[in-house]
Amino acid sequence: MHREFALDTYIDLRDVRLTGYVSQGLIALVAVASVWGTITDWQGGSSSWSFLAIVLMVPAAVASFLWFRSATHNAEAIALHGVRTVSQVWRASDPGQREVPFDQRVASPLIKPWQYAFLAMVLCDVFESLMLDTPVYVVFSTLSTLCALGAAGLACFLIWRITHMQERFAVPQRKRR
């Protein structure tokens, strides 16, 4: 007996929830350490909290990279289309745009602000490190923290939303007792 399966059946995808949660948690820790470091800077204290934020960026970047690799794999399986950027992952993963041709799908309008906030944070961090023993240091430290909060909030939302959209395409698993 020959059976045909519709394209809207479930697709077996990589589970991106764990790496998504770890990424979001580490990104949030970077933001908290950055805020605490800036508060310490305002009070003329040690820059160890700012250093901790920089150190936490490495595992946050690794976890985010691992999440992105799996999310990209899933997006390619869902859209049957080459996917390389966050915008393309969003467009491939959005079940509301499933019937729209891939090149006509729309990505989240929050992706660009997240990218700009992240870039601004990095630039402020560079200026902050160049201005260490000057009065302007606290200004760049504060700007960096504000950008870090914006970038972290947007990154966490985008990871959560893409993960949630991709779950809708995954094979349902039976609950274990």
N, C-alpha and C positions, 0 to 999 in steps of 0.2 A: 504494500500500500504506500503510495507516494503522498507525502504531506508537505504543503508549502507553509512557510512561516511569514507573517507580515513583518514589515520593517519596524513596526512599533512594538514588537515583542521585547522582552527584557534582554539586556546585553550584559554578559559577564564582565564586570569591571574590577579594577583594583580598588581596594577599600582605602579611601583617602581621609577617613575620619581621624585616625590616630595621629598621623603626621600633621593634619590640619589643626587638631587640638594642641599638639606640642608646639607647633609654629605660633599659634595664637597666644599661648601661654608665655613663650619666650619673648615674643614681640611685646606683650604687655609688661613683662619684667624689664625689658630695655627701657620702655617708656617711664615706668615707675622709678627706675634707677636714675634716669635722666632728670626727672622732676626733682627727686630728692637731691641730686647733685647740684642742680641750679639753686635750690633753696639754700643749700650749704654754701654755695658761691656767694649768694646775697649776704650771708652772715659772715663772710670772710673766712670760712672754714676750709677744710681739706678738700682736694679734688678727687678723693678716692671713690666717691659715688659716681662721678662722671667717668672715671676709669672703669668702674664696674659695668656701666652701661655699654662702654666700648667693648669690653670683654664678652658681655652677653650677646653682642651682635653676631659673633662668630657662630655659636650654636643656633641662634635664631635664623641666621642665613642658611646654615646647613639643613635645618629642619624644613625651612621654607622651600629650599631647592628640592629636597626629597618629595615634599608635597606636590610641588609644581611638576616634577617629572611624572609622577603618577597621574595627576590631574590632566596633563598633556596626553599621556597614553590613553586615558579614558575618553578625552575629547575627540581624539582621532578615531577611536572605535565607535563613538556615537555618531560623529559627523561624516565618517568615511572621507576625510579631507585632511590635508596636511595642516597641522596646528603647531605654532611655535611661540606665540605671544599670549599674554594674559587676555588681551582683547579677543583673540581667536578662541582661546579656551572658553571664555564666557559665551561667545556666539555659538560655539559647538554644543555647549552644555545646557543652554537655555531651552527647556522643553516647550515653552510658549512660542518659540520660533522654529519648531521642528519642521513645519511644512514650508518655511520660507527658504529659498535658495541660499546657500551658505554666504555667498558674496553680498547678499542683500540684508543679512542679519545685522542687528544693531548690538553693540557691546554696551556695558554699563557706563553711564556718564561719570561714574566715580573713579574710573581707572586713571584717567589723565590727572585729576587732582591728587590722587595717591602718588603717582609718579613724580609730579612736580613737588609735592610736600617732601617726599623722600630726597629728591635732588637738593632742595633748599636746605634740608637738615644736614646733608653731607657738606654742602658749601659752608654753612654756618659753623659746622664742626671744624672745618679747615681754618676758617678765620679765627675761631675761638682758640685753636691751638697756636696760631701765629701771634695772637695778642695776649698771651698768658699773663704777663706781669704789667698789664696796662689797665686803666679804668674801663676801656672798651670791652674787655674780656667778658664782663658780666652781661653786657648787651648781647653779644653773640651767643653766650651760653643760654640766655633766656630765649632768644630767637630759635636756637637749635632745639630747645626743649619744646617750644610751641609747635615747631615743624614736626618733631618726633611724635608728639601726641596726635597731631593730625594724620601723619603717615601711618602710625600704629593703628589708630582707630579705623582708617580706611582699609588698611591691609587685613586686619582681623575680619572686617565685614566682608570683603571680597573673598577671602579664603572660606569663611562660613557659607556664603551664598553659593559659590561654585560647588563646594562640597555637597551642599543640600540639593542643588540642581542635579548633580551627577548621581546622587542616591536614587533619584526617581527612575533612572535607567538601569539600576543594578538588579541582579537576580535576587529575589526575595529569599531569605534564609529562614529555615524553621527554627523556632525558639527551642533552646535546649533546657531541659528540666534539671 
